[in-house]
Amino acid sequence: ASVGTSFQSASTSQGCGPESTAMQPSQWPRRRWAQLVRQSPGRVPEFQVLSRMPAGLQDSNAQVLVAMPLARLTEASPQGATGLSLIFYSGNGSINESEEDAIPARSQLRYDIQFDCPSHLFRWRLVLEAWTSLSIPQLRPIVSLGGSSVGRLPSGWEDLPHQLTREVLEQRLGSLWSDVRQNL
């Protein structure tokens, strides 16, 4: 069995349009375990939400609350460094790519997942791209080291004010970089 897992919160909302209501903190769901599962090479992979983190692969106490085949996944988009929004077609039958644009919002089910760590989002993105035909954009972090060009924003990775060298790190971060460097 191939399993990609990480511990996070999963919230759902019917419909994806502006008419969807925001949840208040008292309505936020409990922490759940969400996972991507393929039981065997010939079977369709699934997105599952479990009642709690399973103790192992065969933990029967972790009840499956939701199981959606990844064939119904119509959209996956990152929400910052630790969030992922999954939109599934919730109607009967399956869909093909030519029908995707005609799916009404009421036939969609959205899951918003918050990961504990950015590397979990990266792992999920790789698994989803391998198991589906979706291309999920990778968000690039915004980095600036400052210096003489503080007044202008860099237009991308290529236009950073300095090359990231050991000398620049020592100048910018001082003793903090010295502490980190010893642990590398």
Secondary structure as the mmCIF struct_conf table of DSSP 4:
data_model
#
loop_
_struct_conf.conf_type_id
_struct_conf.id
_struct_conf.beg_label_comp_id
_struct_conf.beg_label_asym_id
_struct_conf.beg_label_seq_id
_struct_conf.end_label_comp_id
_struct_conf.end_label_asym_id
_struct_conf.end_label_seq_id
STRN STRN1 SER A 2 GLN A 14
BEND BEND1 GLY A 17 GLY A 17
TURN_TY1_P TURN_TY1_P1 PRO A 18 GLU A 19
BEND BEND2 SER A 20 SER A 20
HELX_LH_PP_P HELX_LH_PP_P1 THR A 21 GLN A 24
HELX_RH_3T_P HELX_RH_3T_P1 PRO A 25 GLN A 27
HELX_LH_PP_P HELX_LH_PP_P2 TRP A 28 ARG A 31
STRN STRN2 ARG A 32 ARG A 38
BEND BEND3 GLN A 39 SER A 40
TURN_TY1_P TURN_TY1_P2 PRO A 41 GLY A 42
BEND BEND4 ARG A 43 ARG A 43
HELX_LH_PP_P HELX_LH_PP_P3 VAL A 44 PRO A 45
STRN STRN3 GLU A 46 LEU A 50
BEND BEND5 SER A 51 ARG A 52
BEND BEND6 ALA A 55 GLY A 56
TURN_TY1_P TURN_TY1_P3 LEU A 57 GLN A 58
TURN_TY1_P TURN_TY1_P4 SER A 60 ASN A 61
BEND BEND7 ALA A 62 ALA A 62
STRN STRN4 VAL A 64 PRO A 69
HELX_RH_3T_P HELX_RH_3T_P2 LEU A 70 ARG A 72
STRN STRN5 LEU A 73 PRO A 78
BEND BEND8 GLY A 80 THR A 82
STRN STRN6 GLY A 83 TYR A 89
BEND BEND9 GLY A 91 GLY A 93
HELX_RH_3T_P HELX_RH_3T_P3 GLU A 97 ALA A 102
HELX_RH_3T_P HELX_RH_3T_P4 ALA A 105 SER A 107
STRN STRN7 GLN A 108 PHE A 115
BEND BEND10 ASP A 116 CYS A 117
HELX_RH_AL_P HELX_RH_AL_P1 PRO A 118 TRP A 131
BEND BEND11 THR A 132 SER A 133
HELX_LH_PP_P HELX_LH_PP_P4 ILE A 136 ILE A 142
BEND BEND12 GLY A 147 GLY A 147
TURN_TY1_P TURN_TY1_P5 SER A 148 GLY A 151
BEND BEND13 ARG A 152 ARG A 152
BEND BEND14 GLY A 156 GLY A 156
HELX_RH_3T_P HELX_RH_3T_P5 TRP A 157 ASP A 159
BEND BEND15 PRO A 161 HIS A 162
HELX_RH_AL_P HELX_RH_AL_P2 ARG A 166 LEU A 173
TURN_TY1_P TURN_TY1_P6 GLY A 174 GLY A 174
HELX_RH_AL_P HELX_RH_AL_P3 SER A 175 ASN A 183
#
